[in-house]
Amino acid sequence: MGTGGARGTGGARGTGGARGTGGAVGTGGAVGSGGSPAGVGGAGGADPCSGLCAPAIMFTLANSYTSGSLGVGATCHETTSTVTGVVCSNFTPPRTFSVNGTPRGCDVTLPLPPARNGGYCFQASAGDPAYAAFFVF
C-alpha cells in the first residue's frame, strides 16, 4: 500500500503515473492512499475510454461539465467522477453520440450504461454542425 492514487499525484495520468514511478507496478501501486482498485486506472492502466477511442480528454465534475462546441472531428472525453446524467445537442445524423460505447439519442436523458473501468467515456463521431455539444451532471 503506497500513496500513488489512480488519478491524483502518482496517478495513472499524473506525475509518476502508471507509466512512471509510483504507478501500477511501482512504489505506491494501484491501491494506495487515495488510490483506486486495479482496473480503475490502476493495474493494467484501464481507463473508461480504453479500447473505445483515443486520445481521451479527461474531465472532472464539481456539479456539471459542458463540452463546449465539439468541432467537426470525432471526440473522446472521459471522467471517473460520479455521473447522474448526460444530454447532448445538435447531433444531426449521421453524427452520433455514445456513452461507454453505447449509442444514445440526444432528445432525452436516458439512463446511463454501467460504469466502465470506473468511469464514463463520451464519444462523438465526426460530423456537422461544429457547435454540437454535450452536458454531463
DRENTORKOL-3810 file (N, C-alpha, C; in nm, 4 decimals):
REM DRENTORKOL-3810
@n.u->0.0831; n.v->-0.1178; n.w->0.0000; ca.u->0.0000; ca.v->0.0000; ca.w->0.0000; c.u->0.0879; c.v->0.1245; c.w->0.0000
@n.u->0.0748; n.v->0.2076; n.w->-0.1007; ca.u->0.1548; ca.v->0.3284; ca.w->-0.1109; c.u->0.0666; c.v->0.4508; c.w->-0.1127
@n.u->0.1204; n.v->0.5579; n.w->-0.1660; ca.u->0.0436; ca.v->0.6814; ca.w->-0.1703; c.u->0.0128; c.v->0.7235; c.w->-0.3129
@n.u->0.0354; n.v->0.6409; n.w->-0.4108; ca.u->0.0106; ca.v->0.6777; ca.w->-0.5506; c.u->-0.1315; c.v->0.6488; c.w->-0.5897
@n.u->-0.2169; n.v->0.7458; n.w->-0.6002; ca.u->-0.3565; ca.v->0.7269; ca.w->-0.6363; c.u->-0.3733; c.v->0.7053; c.w->-0.7850
@n.u->-0.4955; n.v->0.6760; n.w->-0.8268; ca.u->-0.5210; ca.v->0.6443; ca.w->-0.9658; c.u->-0.5144; c.v->0.7669; c.w->-1.0549
@n.u->-0.5549; n.v->0.8842; n.w->-1.0086; ca.u->-0.5573; ca.v->0.9997; ca.w->-1.0962; c.u->-0.4965; c.v->1.1242; c.w->-1.0347
@n.u->-0.4625; n.v->1.1212; n.w->-0.9090; ca.u->-0.4012; ca.v->1.2383; ca.w->-0.8472; c.u->-0.2510; c.v->1.2307; c.w->-0.8640
@n.u->-0.1789; n.v->1.2907; n.w->-0.7733; ca.u->-0.0343; ca.v->1.2811; ca.w->-0.7784; c.u->0.0034; c.v->1.1352; c.w->-0.7658
@n.u->0.0799; n.v->1.0864; n.w->-0.8566; ca.u->0.1156; ca.v->0.9451; ca.w->-0.8574; c.u->0.0089; c.v->0.8626; c.w->-0.9269
@n.u->-0.0843; n.v->0.9253; n.w->-1.0003; ca.u->-0.1938; ca.v->0.8535; ca.w->-1.0636; c.u->-0.1600; c.v->0.8067; c.w->-1.2030
@n.u->-0.2565; n.v->0.7434; n.w->-1.2664; ca.u->-0.2356; ca.v->0.6853; ca.w->-1.3975; c.u->-0.1957; c.v->0.7902; c.w->-1.5000
@n.u->-0.2431; n.v->0.9144; n.w->-1.4826; ca.u->-0.2079; ca.v->1.0186; ca.w->-1.5768; c.u->-0.1359; c.v->1.1335; c.w->-1.5102
@n.u->-0.1146; n.v->1.1258; n.w->-1.3807; ca.u->-0.0479; ca.v->1.2333; ca.w->-1.3085; c.u->0.1014; c.v->1.2100; c.w->-1.3027
@n.u->0.1687; n.v->1.2903; n.w->-1.2248; ca.u->0.3123; ca.v->1.2768; ca.w->-1.2086; c.u->0.3431; c.v->1.1399; c.w->-1.1525
@n.u->0.4269; n.v->1.0669; n.w->-1.2171; ca.u->0.4659; ca.v->0.9346; ca.w->-1.1687; c.u->0.3528; c.v->0.8349; c.w->-1.1801
@n.u->0.2717; n.v->0.8423; n.w->-1.2867; ca.u->0.1561; ca.v->0.7559; ca.w->-1.3030; c.u->0.1915; c.v->0.6150; c.w->-1.3463
@n.u->0.0962; n.v->0.5482; n.w->-1.4060; ca.u->0.1112; ca.v->0.4080; ca.w->-1.4430; c.u->0.2304; c.v->0.3863; c.w->-1.5344
@n.u->0.2705; n.v->0.4915; n.w->-1.6054; ca.u->0.3821; ca.v->0.4779; ca.w->-1.6961; c.u->0.5113; c.v->0.5298; c.w->-1.6351
@n.u->0.5097; n.v->0.5670; n.w->-1.5073; ca.u->0.6297; ca.v->0.6169; ca.w->-1.4408; c.u->0.6423; c.v->0.5535; c.w->-1.3045
@n.u->0.7172; n.v->0.6150; n.w->-1.2158; ca.u->0.7283; ca.v->0.5597; ca.w->-1.0815; c.u->0.6049; c.v->0.5951; c.w->-1.0014
@n.u->0.5672; n.v->0.5115; n.w->-0.9112; ca.u->0.4503; ca.v->0.5348; ca.w->-0.8281; c.u->0.3229; c.v->0.4863; c.w->-0.8918
@n.u->0.3291; n.v->0.4230; n.w->-1.0084; ca.u->0.2094; ca.v->0.3765; ca.w->-1.0775; c.u->0.1738; c.v->0.2345; c.w->-1.0402
@n.u->0.1117; n.v->0.1667; n.w->-1.1345; ca.u->0.0556; ca.v->0.0355; ca.w->-1.1085; c.u->0.1600; c.v->-0.0675; c.w->-1.0703
@n.u->0.2806; n.v->-0.0554; n.w->-1.1239; ca.u->0.3817; ca.v->-0.1553; ca.w->-1.0944; c.u->0.5045; c.v->-0.0878; c.w->-1.0363
@n.u->0.4869; n.v->0.0072; n.w->-0.9501; ca.u->0.5995; ca.v->0.0749; ca.w->-0.8876; c.u->0.5690; c.v->0.0946; c.w->-0.7419
@n.u->0.6415; n.v->0.1837; n.w->-0.6799; ca.u->0.6098; ca.v->0.2120; ca.w->-0.5407; c.u->0.4794; c.v->0.2890; c.w->-0.5359
@n.u->0.3967; n.v->0.2619; n.w->-0.4400; ca.u->0.2662; ca.v->0.3287; ca.w->-0.4311; c.u->0.1722; c.v->0.2746; c.w->-0.5349
@n.u->0.1594; n.v->0.1456; n.w->-0.5468; ca.u->0.0874; ca.v->0.0739; ca.w->-0.6524; c.u->-0.0580; c.v->0.1124; c.w->-0.6718
@n.u->-0.1317; n.v->0.0231; n.w->-0.7344; ca.u->-0.2671; ca.v->0.0512; ca.w->-0.7800; c.u->-0.3624; c.v->0.0842; c.w->-0.6664
@n.u->-0.3423; n.v->0.0269; n.w->-0.5482; ca.u->-0.4299; ca.v->0.0579; ca.w->-0.4375; c.u->-0.3465; c.v->0.1229; c.w->-0.3288
@n.u->-0.3422; n.v->0.2537; n.w->-0.3283; ca.u->-0.2636; ca.v->0.3273; ca.w->-0.2310; c.u->-0.3530; c.v->0.4225; c.w->-0.1555
@n.u->-0.2934; n.v->0.5075; n.w->-0.0763; ca.u->-0.3705; ca.v->0.6073; ca.w->-0.0041; c.u->-0.4329; c.v->0.7009; c.w->-0.1055
@n.u->-0.5622; n.v->0.7030; n.w->-0.1131; ca.u->-0.6315; ca.v->0.7848; ca.w->-0.2120; c.u->-0.6320; c.v->0.7196; c.w->-0.3483
@n.u->-0.5865; n.v->0.5965; n.w->-0.3580; ca.u->-0.5781; ca.v->0.5269; ca.w->-0.4858; c.u->-0.7107; c.v->0.4635; c.w->-0.5234
@n.u->-0.7053; n.v->0.3700; n.w->-0.6142; ca.u->-0.8255; ca.v->0.3026; ca.w->-0.6581; c.u->-0.7939; c.v->0.1569; c.w->-0.6840
@n.u->-0.8970; n.v->0.0726; n.w->-0.6891; ca.u->-0.8729; ca.v->-0.0677; ca.w->-0.7142; c.u->-0.8161; c.v->-0.0901; c.w->-0.8531
@n.u->-0.7527; n.v->-0.2028; n.w->-0.8718; ca.u->-0.6999; ca.v->-0.2387; ca.w->-1.0032; c.u->-0.8134; c.v->-0.2350; c.w->-1.1040
@n.u->-0.7844; n.v->-0.1876; n.w->-1.2251; ca.u->-0.8855; ca.v->-0.1780; ca.w->-1.3284; c.u->-0.9551; c.v->-0.0430; c.w->-1.3291
@n.u->-0.9295; n.v->0.0430; n.w->-1.2345; ca.u->-0.9884; ca.v->0.1766; ca.w->-1.2327; c.u->-0.8739; c.v->0.2749; c.w->-1.2472
@n.u->-0.8028; n.v->0.2632; n.w->-1.3544; ca.u->-0.6872; ca.v->0.3475; ca.w->-1.3758; c.u->-0.5673; c.v->0.2962; c.w->-1.2991
@n.u->-0.5793; n.v->0.1828; n.w->-1.2328; ca.u->-0.4696; ca.v->0.1249; ca.w->-1.1560; c.u->-0.3961; c.v->0.0227; c.w->-1.2394
@n.u->-0.3760; n.v->-0.0966; n.w->-1.1833; ca.u->-0.3005; ca.v->-0.2005; ca.w->-1.2522; c.u->-0.3630; c.v->-0.2274; c.w->-1.3876
@n.u->-0.2837; n.v->-0.2340; n.w->-1.4896; ca.u->-0.3318; ca.v->-0.2555; ca.w->-1.6241; c.u->-0.3605; c.v->-0.1253; c.w->-1.6956
@n.u->-0.3728; n.v->-0.0141; n.w->-1.6235; ca.u->-0.3919; ca.v->0.1167; ca.w->-1.6851; c.u->-0.5225; c.v->0.1322; c.w->-1.7593
@n.u->-0.6261; n.v->0.0554; n.w->-1.7260; ca.u->-0.7528; ca.v->0.0643; ca.w->-1.7970; c.u->-0.8295; c.v->0.1890; c.w->-1.7551
@n.u->-0.8537; n.v->0.2773; n.w->-1.8500; ca.u->-0.9322; ca.v->0.3982; ca.w->-1.8281; c.u->-1.0702; c.v->0.3781; c.w->-1.8907
@n.u->-1.1676; n.v->0.4639; n.w->-1.8606; ca.u->-1.3015; ca.v->0.4469; ca.w->-1.9173; c.u->-1.3043; c.v->0.4391; c.w->-2.0708
@n.u->-1.2161; n.v->0.5112; n.w->-2.1394; ca.u->-1.2167; ca.v->0.5104; ca.w->-2.2857; c.u->-1.1193; c.v->0.4095; c.w->-2.3468
@n.u->-1.0453; n.v->0.3345; n.w->-2.2642; ca.u->-0.9504; ca.v->0.2359; ca.w->-2.3169; c.u->-1.0210; c.v->0.1404; c.w->-2.4115
@n.u->-0.9680; n.v->0.1284; n.w->-2.5313; ca.u->-1.0249; ca.v->0.0388; ca.w->-2.6311; c.u->-1.1418; c.v->0.0968; c.w->-2.7087
@n.u->-1.1887; n.v->0.2159; n.w->-2.6720; ca.u->-1.3006; ca.v->0.2784; ca.w->-2.7426; c.u->-1.2549; c.v->0.3931; c.w->-2.8313
@n.u->-1.1737; n.v->0.4819; n.w->-2.7757; ca.u->-1.1271; ca.v->0.5984; ca.w->-2.8506; c.u->-1.0048; c.v->0.6568; c.w->-2.7808
@n.u->-0.9285; n.v->0.7335; n.w->-2.8558; ca.u->-0.8082; ca.v->0.7977; ca.w->-2.8002; c.u->-0.7703; c.v->0.9136; c.w->-2.8915
@n.u->-0.7014; n.v->1.0109; n.w->-2.8423; ca.u->-0.6717; ca.v->1.0328; ca.w->-2.7015; c.u->-0.7943; c.v->1.0900; c.w->-2.6317
@n.u->-0.8143; n.v->1.0495; n.w->-2.5082; ca.u->-0.9308; ca.v->1.0957; ca.w->-2.4322; c.u->-0.8992; c.v->1.2263; c.w->-2.3600
@n.u->-0.9948; n.v->1.3164; n.w->-2.3618; ca.u->-0.9858; ca.v->1.4398; ca.w->-2.2844; c.u->-1.0460; c.v->1.4090; c.w->-2.1484
@n.u->-0.9641; n.v->1.4159; n.w->-2.0445; ca.u->-1.0089; ca.v->1.3845; ca.w->-1.9089; c.u->-1.0742; c.v->1.5074; c.w->-1.8466
@n.u->-1.1890; n.v->1.4879; n.w->-1.7816; ca.u->-1.2526; ca.v->1.5982; ca.w->-1.7098; c.u->-1.3085; c.v->1.5479; c.w->-1.5781
@n.u->-1.3295; n.v->1.6406; n.w->-1.4858; ca.u->-1.3904; ca.v->1.6084; ca.w->-1.3571; c.u->-1.5149; c.v->1.6943; c.w->-1.3394
@n.u->-1.6051; n.v->1.6479; n.w->-1.2548; ca.u->-1.7288; ca.v->1.7206; ca.w->-1.2277; c.u->-1.7255; c.v->1.7797; c.w->-1.0886
@n.u->-1.7577; n.v->1.9050; n.w->-1.0754; ca.u->-1.7879; ca.v->1.9623; ca.w->-0.9444; c.u->-1.9384; c.v->1.9442; c.w->-0.9296
@n.u->-2.0143; n.v->2.0033; n.w->-1.0190; ca.u->-2.1592; ca.v->1.9833; ca.w->-1.0286; c.u->-2.1977; c.v->1.9387; c.w->-1.1687
@n.u->-2.1266; n.v->1.9936; n.w->-1.2691; ca.u->-2.1572; ca.v->1.9608; ca.w->-1.4078; c.u->-2.0364; c.v->1.9914; c.w->-1.4954
@n.u->-2.0457; n.v->1.9450; n.w->-1.6193; ca.u->-1.9404; ca.v->1.9700; ca.w->-1.7184; c.u->-2.0089; c.v->1.9943; c.w->-1.8522
@n.u->-1.9664; n.v->2.0979; n.w->-1.9204; ca.u->-2.0152; ca.v->2.1272; ca.w->-2.0547; c.u->-1.8979; c.v->2.1166; c.w->-2.1504
@n.u->-1.9151; n.v->2.0389; n.w->-2.2567; ca.u->-1.8062; ca.v->2.0163; ca.w->-2.3518; c.u->-1.7724; c.v->2.1404; c.w->-2.4320
@n.u->-1.8688; n.v->2.2272; n.w->-2.4525; ca.u->-1.8490; ca.v->2.3369; ca.w->-2.5473; c.u->-1.8609; c.v->2.2806; c.w->-2.6877
@n.u->-1.8476; n.v->2.3652; n.w->-2.7876; ca.u->-1.8574; ca.v->2.3206; ca.w->-2.9270; c.u->-1.7505; c.v->2.2165; c.w->-2.9552
@n.u->-1.7925; n.v->2.1028; n.w->-3.0111; ca.u->-1.7006; ca.v->1.9910; ca.w->-3.0339; c.u->-1.6234; c.v->2.0008; c.w->-3.1645
@n.u->-1.6648; n.v->2.0889; n.w->-3.2550; ca.u->-1.5997; ca.v->2.0944; ca.w->-3.3847; c.u->-1.6562; c.v->1.9862; c.w->-3.4753
@n.u->-1.5912; n.v->1.9603; n.w->-3.5887; ca.u->-1.6440; ca.v->1.8632; ca.w->-3.6848; c.u->-1.5728; c.v->1.7282; c.w->-3.6790
@n.u->-1.4647; n.v->1.7171; n.w->-3.6025; ca.u->-1.3929; ca.v->1.5903; ca.w->-3.5901; c.u->-1.4512; c.v->1.5031; c.w->-3.4803
@n.u->-1.4118; n.v->1.3766; n.w->-3.4793; ca.u->-1.4531; ca.v->1.2849; ca.w->-3.3731; c.u->-1.3885; c.v->1.3292; c.w->-3.2422
@n.u->-1.4594; n.v->1.3109; n.w->-3.1302; ca.u->-1.4057; ca.v->1.3488; ca.w->-2.9999; c.u->-1.4173; c.v->1.2334; c.w->-2.9013
@n.u->-1.3366; n.v->1.2414; n.w->-2.7966; ca.u->-1.3282; ca.v->1.1371; ca.w->-2.6952; c.u->-1.3045; c.v->1.2051; c.w->-2.5609
@n.u->-1.3987; n.v->1.1908; n.w->-2.4676; ca.u->-1.3894; ca.v->1.2520; ca.w->-2.3347; c.u->-1.4141; c.v->1.1433; c.w->-2.2304
@n.u->-1.3477; n.v->1.1546; n.w->-2.1149; ca.u->-1.3700; ca.v->1.0570; ca.w->-2.0085; c.u->-1.3649; c.v->1.1221; c.w->-1.8719
@n.u->-1.4340; n.v->1.0566; n.w->-1.7771; ca.u->-1.4314; ca.v->1.1008; ca.w->-1.6378; c.u->-1.4468; c.v->0.9806; c.w->-1.5460
@n.u->-1.3901; n.v->0.9930; n.w->-1.4279; ca.u->-1.4133; ca.v->0.8938; ca.w->-1.3234; c.u->-1.4960; c.v->0.9569; c.w->-1.2113
@n.u->-1.5480; n.v->1.0772; n.w->-1.2358; ca.u->-1.6374; ca.v->1.1431; ca.w->-1.1404; c.u->-1.7718; c.v->1.0710; c.w->-1.1391
@n.u->-1.8500; n.v->1.0928; n.w->-1.0340; ca.u->-1.9852; ca.v->1.0387; ca.w->-1.0278; c.u->-2.0717; c.v->1.1137; c.w->-1.1282
@n.u->-2.1388; n.v->1.0401; n.w->-1.2153; ca.u->-2.2231; ca.v->1.0984; ca.w->-1.3196; c.u->-2.3654; c.v->1.0483; c.w->-1.2989
@n.u->-2.4614; n.v->1.1407; n.w->-1.3002; ca.u->-2.6014; ca.v->1.1008; ca.w->-1.2858; c.u->-2.6799; c.v->1.1147; c.w->-1.4151
@n.u->-2.6293; n.v->1.1919; n.w->-1.5092; ca.u->-2.6980; ca.v->1.2068; ca.w->-1.6361; c.u->-2.6146; c.v->1.2805; c.w->-1.7375
@n.u->-2.6581; n.v->1.2709; n.w->-1.8619; ca.u->-2.5907; ca.v->1.3395; ca.w->-1.9722; c.u->-2.6942; c.v->1.3717; c.w->-2.0795
@n.u->-2.6808; n.v->1.4879; n.w->-2.1391; ca.u->-2.7625; ca.v->1.5253; ca.w->-2.2545; c.u->-2.6690; c.v->1.5810; c.w->-2.3607
@n.u->-2.7100; n.v->1.5677; n.w->-2.4847; ca.u->-2.6303; ca.v->1.6242; ca.w->-2.5931; c.u->-2.7228; c.v->1.7054; c.w->-2.6822
@n.u->-2.6621; n.v->1.7900; n.w->-2.7644; ca.u->-2.7429; ca.v->1.8756; ca.w->-2.8511; c.u->-2.6752; c.v->1.8949; c.w->-2.9854
@n.u->-2.7590; n.v->1.9175; n.w->-3.0859; ca.u->-2.7148; ca.v->1.9495; ca.w->-3.2216; c.u->-2.6364; c.v->1.8370; c.w->-3.2888
@n.u->-2.6709; n.v->1.7131; n.w->-3.2585; ca.u->-2.6127; ca.v->1.5984; ca.w->-3.3278; c.u->-2.7073; c.v->1.5606; c.w->-3.4407
@n.u->-2.6710; n.v->1.6005; n.w->-3.5619; ca.u->-2.7527; ca.v->1.5744; ca.w->-3.6792; c.u->-2.6999; c.v->1.4492; c.w->-3.7489
@n.u->-2.7869; n.v->1.3494; n.w->-3.7757; ca.u->-2.7392; ca.v->1.2288; ca.w->-3.8436; c.u->-2.6649; c.v->1.2664; c.w->-3.9707
@n.u->-2.5582; n.v->1.1976; n.w->-3.9982; ca.u->-2.5147; ca.v->1.0706; ca.w->-3.9405; c.u->-2.4258; c.v->1.0844; c.w->-3.8161
@n.u->-2.4053; n.v->1.2054; n.w->-3.7630; ca.u->-2.3219; ca.v->1.2216; ca.w->-3.6438; c.u->-2.3880; c.v->1.1519; c.w->-3.5254
@n.u->-2.3075; n.v->1.0791; n.w->-3.4463; ca.u->-2.3614; ca.v->1.0031; ca.w->-3.3339; c.u->-2.2927; c.v->1.0403; c.w->-3.2031
@n.u->-2.3598; n.v->1.0076; n.w->-3.0929; ca.u->-2.3076; ca.v->1.0294; ca.w->-2.9592; c.u->-2.3214; c.v->0.8986; c.w->-2.8825
@n.u->-2.2148; n.v->0.8568; n.w->-2.8135; ca.u->-2.2161; ca.v->0.7309; ca.w->-2.7392; c.u->-2.1616; c.v->0.7518; c.w->-2.5990
@n.u->-2.2133; n.v->0.6718; n.w->-2.5044; ca.u->-2.1623; ca.v->0.6700; ca.w->-2.3675; c.u->-2.1161; c.v->0.5275; c.w->-2.3398
@n.u->-1.9888; n.v->0.5117; n.w->-2.3070; ca.u->-1.9286; ca.v->0.3800; ca.w->-2.2813; c.u->-1.9524; c.v->0.2832; c.w->-2.3963
@n.u->-1.9490; n.v->0.3374; n.w->-2.5187; ca.u->-1.9646; ca.v->0.2544; ca.w->-2.6369; c.u->-2.1083; c.v->0.2257; c.w->-2.6746
@n.u->-2.2057; n.v->0.2773; n.w->-2.5969; ca.u->-2.3474; ca.v->0.2553; ca.w->-2.6244; c.u->-2.4053; c.v->0.3789; c.w->-2.6917
@n.u->-2.4502; n.v->0.3665; n.w->-2.8185; ca.u->-2.5100; ca.v->0.4819; ca.w->-2.8863; c.u->-2.6342; c.v->0.5287; c.w->-2.8119
@n.u->-2.6551; n.v->0.6598; n.w->-2.8107; ca.u->-2.7728; ca.v->0.7147; ca.w->-2.7452; c.u->-2.8227; c.v->0.8359; c.w->-2.8216
@n.u->-2.9502; n.v->0.8640; n.w->-2.8101; ca.u->-3.0089; ca.v->0.9813; ca.w->-2.8722; c.u->-2.9886; c.v->1.1030; c.w->-2.7840
@n.u->-3.0082; n.v->1.2190; n.w->-2.8417; ca.u->-2.9867; ca.v->1.3431; ca.w->-2.7669; c.u->-3.1161; c.v->1.4078; c.w->-2.7206
@n.u->-3.2292; n.v->1.3562; n.w->-2.7609; ca.u->-3.3535; ca.v->1.4245; ca.w->-2.7317; c.u->-3.4021; c.v->1.4073; c.w->-2.5884
@n.u->-3.3575; n.v->1.3049; n.w->-2.5178; ca.u->-3.3986; ca.v->1.2833; ca.w->-2.3788; c.u->-3.2798; c.v->1.2356; c.w->-2.2966
@n.u->-3.2901; n.v->1.2514; n.w->-2.1654; ca.u->-3.1865; ca.v->1.1985; ca.w->-2.0767; c.u->-3.2199; c.v->1.0531; c.w->-2.0484
@n.u->-3.1479; n.v->0.9638; n.w->-2.1100; ca.u->-3.1701; ca.v->0.8208; ca.w->-2.0921; c.u->-3.0868; c.v->0.7709; c.w->-1.9749
@n.u->-3.1234; n.v->0.6571; n.w->-1.9167; ca.u->-3.0378; ca.v->0.6013; ca.w->-1.8125; c.u->-2.8975; c.v->0.5760; c.w->-1.8687
@n.u->-2.7990; n.v->0.5997; n.w->-1.7859; ca.u->-2.6605; ca.v->0.5758; ca.w->-1.8268; c.u->-2.6307; c.v->0.4269; c.w->-1.8289
@n.u->-2.5419; n.v->0.3837; n.w->-1.9186; ca.u->-2.4966; ca.v->0.2446; ca.w->-1.9110; c.u->-2.4110; c.v->0.2286; c.w->-1.7857
@n.u->-2.3822; n.v->0.1066; n.w->-1.7451; ca.u->-2.2966; ca.v->0.0864; ca.w->-1.6276; c.u->-2.1593; c.v->0.1511; c.w->-1.6473
@n.u->-2.0977; n.v->0.1882; n.w->-1.5356; ca.u->-1.9632; ca.v->0.2457; ca.w->-1.5415; c.u->-1.8693; c.v->0.1457; c.w->-1.6101
@n.u->-1.7684; n.v->0.1991; n.w->-1.6755; ca.u->-1.6709; ca.v->0.1186; ca.w->-1.7488; c.u->-1.5329; c.v->0.1545; c.w->-1.6957
@n.u->-1.4598; n.v->0.0574; n.w->-1.6443; ca.u->-1.3280; ca.v->0.0832; ca.w->-1.5854; c.u->-1.3336; c.v->0.1985; c.w->-1.4861
@n.u->-1.4396; n.v->0.2028; n.w->-1.4069; ca.u->-1.4520; ca.v->0.3030; ca.w->-1.3015; c.u->-1.4982; c.v->0.4393; c.w->-1.3466
@n.u->-1.5537; n.v->0.4510; n.w->-1.4664; ca.u->-1.5974; ca.v->0.5821; ca.w->-1.5115; c.u->-1.6799; c.v->0.5763; c.w->-1.6381
@n.u->-1.6779; n.v->0.6866; n.w->-1.7107; ca.u->-1.7611; ca.v->0.7010; ca.w->-1.8292; c.u->-1.6804; c.v->0.7590; c.w->-1.9450
@n.u->-1.7061; n.v->0.7059; n.w->-2.0636; ca.u->-1.6430; ca.v->0.7523; ca.w->-2.1871; c.u->-1.7515; c.v->0.8107; c.w->-2.2765
@n.u->-1.7320; n.v->0.9344; n.w->-2.3213; ca.u->-1.8278; ca.v->1.0042; ca.w->-2.4062; c.u->-1.7643; c.v->1.0253; c.w->-2.5427
@n.u->-1.8269; n.v->0.9693; n.w->-2.6464; ca.u->-1.7723; ca.v->0.9761; ca.w->-2.7816; c.u->-1.8690; c.v->1.0474; c.w->-2.8759
@n.u->-1.8136; n.v->1.1350; n.w->-2.9575; ca.u->-1.8895; ca.v->1.1977; ca.w->-3.0648; c.u->-1.8212; c.v->1.1603; c.w->-3.1950
@n.u->-1.8987; n.v->1.1125; n.w->-3.2915; ca.u->-1.8395; ca.v->1.0831; ca.w->-3.4222; c.u->-1.8177; c.v->1.2144; c.w->-3.4972
@n.u->-1.7390; n.v->1.2097; n.w->-3.6013; ca.u->-1.7152; ca.v->1.3285; ca.w->-3.6832; c.u->-1.8462; c.v->1.3679; c.w->-3.7523
@n.u->-1.8629; n.v->1.4968; n.w->-3.7773; ca.u->-1.9810; ca.v->1.5433; ca.w->-3.8483; c.u->-2.0137; c.v->1.6879; c.w->-3.8173
@n.u->-2.1206; n.v->1.7333; n.w->-3.8783; ca.u->-2.1703; ca.v->1.8690; ca.w->-3.8583; c.u->-2.2927; c.v->1.8645; c.w->-3.7693
@n.u->-2.3295; n.v->1.9738; n.w->-3.7075; ca.u->-2.2627; ca.v->2.1025; ca.w->-3.7078; c.u->-2.1473; c.v->2.1058; c.w->-3.6070
@n.u->-2.0592; n.v->2.2016; n.w->-3.6269; ca.u->-1.9417; ca.v->2.2161; ca.w->-3.5406; c.u->-1.9811; c.v->2.2535; c.w->-3.3976
@n.u->-2.1010; n.v->2.3083; n.w->-3.3785; ca.u->-2.1433; ca.v->2.3513; ca.w->-3.2461; c.u->-2.2173; c.v->2.2418; c.w->-3.1675
@n.u->-2.2121; n.v->2.1177; n.w->-3.2145; ca.u->-2.2664; ca.v->2.0059; ca.w->-3.1355; c.u->-2.1928; c.v->2.0039; c.w->-3.0007
@n.u->-2.2637; n.v->1.9659; n.w->-2.8934; ca.u->-2.2059; ca.v->1.9696; ca.w->-2.7598; c.u->-2.2754; c.v->1.8675; c.w->-2.6711
@n.u->-2.2185; n.v->1.8444; n.w->-2.5520; ca.u->-2.2863; ca.v->1.7616; ca.w->-2.4531; c.u->-2.2653; c.v->1.8209; c.w->-2.3141
@n.u->-2.3542; n.v->1.7832; n.w->-2.2246; ca.u->-2.3573; ca.v->1.8361; ca.w->-2.0880; c.u->-2.3707; c.v->1.7166; c.w->-1.9935
@n.u->-2.2793; n.v->1.7067; n.w->-1.8957; ca.u->-2.2786; ca.v->1.5956; ca.w->-1.8012; c.u->-2.3082; c.v->1.6517; c.w->-1.6622
@n.u->-2.3903; n.v->1.5810; n.w->-1.5860; ca.u->-2.4216; ca.v->1.6249; ca.w->-1.4498; c.u->-2.4285; c.v->1.5051; c.w->-1.3578
END
